[in-house]
Amino acid sequence: MLGIIKVTGRSMMPVLNDGDYVMTRKPRTPRAGFIYVLKHHEHGKIIKRIDRLDHETVWYKSDNPNGSCGDISVDKVTARAWLAITPKGMKRL
C-alpha cells in the first residue's frame, strides 16, 4: 500500500526538509539505515531513520544532530519512506 506524508520540522535535515513530502509503502522487515514512519505514543506519526533493531525493539534517530532519538516497539513501524518529493525534484531515499 502506497502513501504520501508531509514532512514537518527539521529533525531529518539535511535529507528531508520541512515541507517536503515522502512516498511511503508498507514495510517488509525493518532494516537499520533506512527511513521509516513510526507511530509514536506522544507525537503521532514521526519520520526517523532506524539506527538498530532486534526482534522487539527499534532504536531510531534523527539525521539532524539536534533532533530526537529513542526506541519504540517494532510493531509501531508503519511504513518505509522510499522517495522524497522536494522543491528541487524527487530523490530516492
C-alpha positions in Angstrom: 0.0 0.0 0.0 1.4 3.4 -1.0 1.0 6.7 0.8 2.2 10.3 0.9 3.2 12.1 4.1 4.3 15.8 4.5 7.5 16.3 6.5 7.1 18.8 9.3 10.0 20.1 11.4 13.8 20.0 10.9 14.8 16.8 12.6 15.6 14.9 9.4 17.6 17.7 7.8 19.5 17.8 5.5 18.0 14.7 3.9 14.4 15.8 4.4 13.3 19.4 5.0 10.2 20.9 6.4 7.5 21.0 3.7 8.9 18.1 1.7 6.8 15.1 1.0 7.7 11.4 1.2 6.2 8.5 -0.6 5.8 5.5 1.6 5.0 1.9 1.3 4.2 -0.9 3.6 7.4 -2.1 5.2 8.7 -5.6 4.9 11.2 -6.4 7.7 12.6 -3.0 9.0 16.3 -2.6 8.4 18.8 -0.3 10.0 19.9 2.7 7.9 16.6 3.3 6.2 13.9 5.9 6.9 10.6 4.8 8.3 7.3 6.2 9.6 6.8 5.3 13.2 3.6 5.5 15.3 4.8 7.4 18.4 2.7 7.3 21.6 3.1 11.1 22.2 3.8 12.7 18.8 1.7 10.5 16.4 3.4 9.8 13.1 7.1 10.6 13.0 9.7 10.1 10.3 13.0 8.7 11.6 16.0 6.7 10.5 16.3 3.3 12.1 19.7 3.1 13.9 19.5 -0.5 15.0 16.9 -3.1 16.0 16.3 -6.5 17.5 13.2 -8.8 17.4 11.1 -6.5 19.6 12.6 -3.0 19.7 13.7 -0.4 17.1 16.1 2.4 18.0 15.6 5.4 15.9 17.4 8.7 15.4 17.1 12.0 13.5 19.5 12.9 10.7 19.8 16.4 12.3 22.2 16.1 15.3 19.8 18.4 17.3 16.9 16.0 16.6 15.4 13.3 18.8 16.3 9.7 19.2 14.8 6.9 21.1 13.3 3.4 21.0 9.9 2.0 20.1 8.3 -1.4 19.6 8.9 -2.9 16.2 5.2 -3.2 15.6 5.0 0.6 15.6 6.9 0.8 12.3 4.1 1.6 9.9 5.7 2.5 6.6 9.0 2.8 4.8 9.9 6.2 3.2 11.4 5.4 -0.2 11.0 8.6 -2.3 11.3 12.3 -1.3 9.4 15.0 -3.2 11.2 18.3 -2.7 11.1 21.7 -4.4 14.3 20.7 -6.2 12.7 17.4 -7.6 12.4 13.8 -6.4 15.1 11.7 -4.8 15.2 8.1 -3.8 15.8 7.5 0.0 
